[in-house]
Amino acid sequence: MSSTTGQAPAGAAVIPLASMAGSVPAQRVLSERPLRIALVAGEASGDLLGAGLVRELKARFRMPNSPASVAMPCAAPAA
């Protein structure tokens, strides 16, 4: 997805999750444990895609400034 338009790049294959084999419709699952997601990107393009994912997750779960939803960037040691 383009970070500026919110649209997939021209020619990109977009497959709705519901059309994937063995998938089930999305459901809201309530749990006593908080959801924890770790996102690791190995290059700049992954950083950009990951930033968009985190932004959308924060918006969907309405936690824009929660301490639990703060991104913590890091870098690999120089070789």
C-alpha positions in Angstrom: 0.0 0.0 0.0 1.2 3.5 -0.7 1.7 5.5 2.4 0.4 8.6 0.7 -2.7 7.3 -1.1 -3.7 4.3 1.0 -4.0 2.3 -2.3 -2.0 -0.7 -3.5 0.6 0.2 -6.2 -0.5 -0.4 -9.8 -0.2 -4.0 -10.8 0.0 -5.3 -7.2 -2.0 -8.4 -6.4 -4.5 -7.7 -3.6 -6.2 -10.8 -2.1 -9.0 -10.3 0.3 -8.5 -12.4 3.4 -11.9 -14.0 3.1 -11.0 -15.4 -0.3 -8.0 -17.3 1.0 -8.3 -21.1 1.4 -9.4 -22.2 4.8 -10.1 -18.7 6.0 -13.0 -17.8 8.3 -14.8 -14.4 8.5 -13.1 -12.0 10.9 -14.5 -12.0 14.4 -13.9 -9.9 17.4 -12.2 -12.0 20.0 -12.2 -10.8 23.6 -9.4 -11.9 25.7 -8.2 -11.1 29.2 -4.6 -10.8 27.9 -3.6 -7.7 26.0 -2.7 -8.2 22.3 1.1 -8.0 21.7 2.5 -7.6 18.3 6.2 -7.5 17.4 7.1 -6.2 13.9 10.7 -6.7 12.6 11.8 -5.1 9.3 15.1 -5.7 7.7 15.3 -2.9 5.3 13.8 0.6 4.6 10.9 -0.6 2.6 9.8 -2.9 5.4 10.1 0.0 7.8 7.7 2.0 5.7 5.2 -0.8 5.3 5.5 -1.5 9.1 4.9 2.1 10.0 1.6 2.0 7.9 0.5 -1.2 9.6 1.2 0.2 13.1 -0.6 3.5 12.2 -3.7 1.6 11.0 -3.7 -0.8 14.0 -3.6 2.2 16.4 -6.5 3.9 14.5 -8.6 0.7 14.5 -8.1 0.0 18.2 -8.3 3.8 19.1 -5.1 3.9 21.1 -3.2 6.7 19.4 -1.2 7.8 22.5 -1.4 4.8 24.8 1.9 3.9 26.4 1.3 0.4 25.3 1.0 1.4 21.7 4.2 3.4 21.3 6.6 2.3 18.6 10.1 1.7 19.7 12.5 1.9 16.8 15.9 0.3 16.9 18.7 -0.3 14.5 21.0 -3.3 13.9 24.6 -2.8 14.9 27.0 -1.7 12.1 28.9 -4.6 10.6 
